[in-house]
Amino acid sequence: MSTTLVIILAVVGIALILIFFYNNLVKLRNNRINAFANIDVQLKQRFDLIPQLVATVKGYATHEKELLQRVTEARSAAMGAQTINDKVQADNQLSAALSGLKVSLEAYPDLKANQNFLQLQGEISDIENKLAASRRYFNSATRELNNAVQTFPGNIIAGMFGFHAEPMFEVPQEQRVQFEKAPEIKF
């Protein structure tokens, strides 16, 4: 075998190795980009559902609040009534309010607003689960890319072509403090 042939085979071998590592880095980078696109889709769905959930909860809470307020006001009026006519009128108002409350409580599982709330709550829970899975997949894709960029001989080739380690999808330190506190629920 001549020296020229050995040099040509060595150059071709090195070129093939460079091509292999470069193509692998490109695939890993594209896989990471695709993984984030999956997160983006889930975030968009969540952003679309949250206003619906808030509106449903507000509407439902308003319905219950008004009903309970009517019962409370009718009860107070009935207790404060002095004359027979006032007592009759107050009792009728209280009976009507209580009747509305009974109907509401009897139909509670079937209230459309409640069903919407449960459906939206289920959809948001489903999206949160999908987001968690998408984030895990994204971090897995990022780990694979980072391993390829940081290990030998990929680190040499990555440096030559401008590839670098990418950050994981993590909760920032300042937000971690918030997760340690119990959630505050306000109506």
C-alpha positions in Angstrom: 0.0 0.0 0.0 1.4 3.3 -1.0 1.7 6.3 1.4 -0.6 8.3 -0.8 -3.4 5.7 -0.6 -3.0 5.6 3.2 -3.2 9.4 3.4 -6.3 9.4 1.1 -8.0 6.7 3.2 -7.2 8.6 6.5 -8.6 11.9 5.1 -11.7 10.1 3.9 -12.1 8.3 7.2 -11.7 11.6 9.1 -14.2 13.3 6.8 -16.7 10.5 7.3 -16.3 10.8 11.1 -16.8 14.5 10.9 -19.9 14.1 8.7 -21.3 11.4 11.1 -20.8 13.5 14.2 -22.0 16.7 12.6 -25.2 15.0 11.3 -25.8 13.5 14.7 -25.5 16.9 16.3 -27.9 18.4 13.8 -30.4 15.6 14.5 -30.1 16.1 18.2 -30.5 19.8 18.0 -33.6 19.4 15.8 -35.0 16.8 18.2 -34.7 19.4 21.0 -36.4 22.1 18.9 -39.2 19.7 18.1 -39.5 18.8 21.8 -40.0 22.4 22.7 -42.6 22.9 20.0 -44.6 20.2 21.8 -44.4 22.2 25.0 -45.5 25.3 23.0 -48.6 23.5 21.8 -49.6 22.4 25.3 -48.9 25.9 26.6 -51.2 27.4 23.9 -54.0 25.0 24.9 -53.6 25.9 28.5 -53.6 29.6 27.8 -56.8 29.1 25.8 -58.5 27.1 28.6 -57.6 29.2 31.6 -59.9 32.2 30.8 -62.8 29.8 30.2 -62.1 28.1 33.6 -61.9 31.4 35.4 -65.1 32.7 33.7 -66.9 29.4 34.6 -65.8 29.5 38.2 -66.8 33.2 38.5 -70.2 32.5 36.9 -70.8 29.5 39.1 -69.7 31.2 42.2 -71.9 34.2 41.4 -74.9 31.9 41.0 -74.3 30.3 44.4 -73.4 33.5 46.0 -76.6 35.2 44.8 -78.7 32.3 45.9 -77.2 32.1 49.4 -77.5 35.9 49.7 -81.2 35.7 48.9 -81.7 33.0 51.5 -79.8 35.0 54.1 -81.6 38.2 53.4 -85.0 36.5 53.4 -84.2 34.8 56.7 -83.2 38.1 58.2 -86.3 39.8 56.9 -88.5 37.0 58.3 -86.8 37.2 61.7 -87.3 41.0 61.8 -90.9 41.1 60.6 -93.2 42.7 63.1 -96.7 42.5 61.6 -98.6 39.5 60.4 -98.5 40.8 56.8 -94.8 41.5 57.0 -94.2 38.0 58.4 -96.3 36.4 55.7 -94.5 38.3 53.0 -91.1 37.6 54.5 -92.0 33.9 54.9 -93.0 33.7 51.3 -89.7 35.3 50.3 -87.8 32.8 52.5 -89.8 29.9 51.2 -89.1 30.9 47.6 -85.4 31.4 48.4 -85.2 28.0 50.2 -87.1 26.4 47.3 -84.5 27.8 44.9 -81.7 26.5 47.2 -83.3 23.0 47.4 -83.7 22.9 43.6 -80.1 24.0 43.3 -78.8 21.5 45.8 -80.9 18.6 44.3 -79.7 19.4 40.8 -76.2 20.3 42.0 -74.4 17.4 40.1 -76.3 18.2 37.0 -75.8 22.0 36.9 -74.4 22.9 33.5 -72.0 25.4 35.1 -70.7 22.7 37.4 -70.3 20.2 34.5 -68.5 22.9 32.5 -66.2 23.5 35.5 -65.5 19.8 36.0 -64.8 19.4 32.3 -62.5 22.4 32.1 -60.8 21.3 35.3 -60.3 17.8 33.7 -59.0 19.4 30.5 -56.5 21.6 32.4 -55.4 18.7 34.5 -54.9 16.7 31.3 -52.9 19.6 29.7 -50.8 19.9 32.8 -50.0 16.2 32.6 -49.1 16.5 28.9 -47.0 19.6 29.7 -45.1 17.6 32.4 -44.5 14.8 29.9 -43.5 17.2 27.1 -41.1 18.9 29.6 -39.5 15.6 30.5 -39.1 14.7 26.8 -37.6 18.1 26.1 -35.1 17.6 29.0 -34.3 14.2 27.7 -33.6 15.6 24.2 -31.6 18.4 25.7 -29.6 15.9 27.8 -28.8 13.8 24.7 -27.7 16.9 22.8 -25.6 18.1 25.7 -24.0 14.7 26.1 -23.0 14.7 22.4 -21.7 18.2 22.6 -19.7 17.7 25.8 -18.2 14.2 25.2 -15.1 13.3 23.2 -14.7 13.5 20.2 -18.1 15.2 19.8 -16.9 18.2 21.8 -14.2 18.9 19.3 -16.6 18.7 16.3 -19.3 20.6 18.2 -16.8 23.4 18.9 -15.8 23.6 15.3 -19.4 24.0 14.1 -20.7 26.2 16.9 -22.8 23.7 18.8 -22.9 24.2 22.6 -24.6 22.8 25.6 -28.2 24.0 26.0 -30.2 24.7 29.2 -32.7 22.2 30.6 -36.4 23.2 31.2 -36.1 24.0 34.9 -37.9 26.2 37.4 -35.9 29.3 38.2 -34.5 29.5 41.7 -36.7 32.5 42.6 -39.9 30.5 41.6 -38.8 27.5 43.7 -39.3 29.6 46.8 -43.0 30.0 45.8 -43.4 26.3 45.4 -42.4 25.7 49.0 -45.3 27.8 50.2 -48.8 26.4 50.5 -51.0 27.8 47.7 -53.3 30.7 48.6 -56.8 30.2 47.3 -59.1 33.3 47.1 -62.6 33.6 45.8 
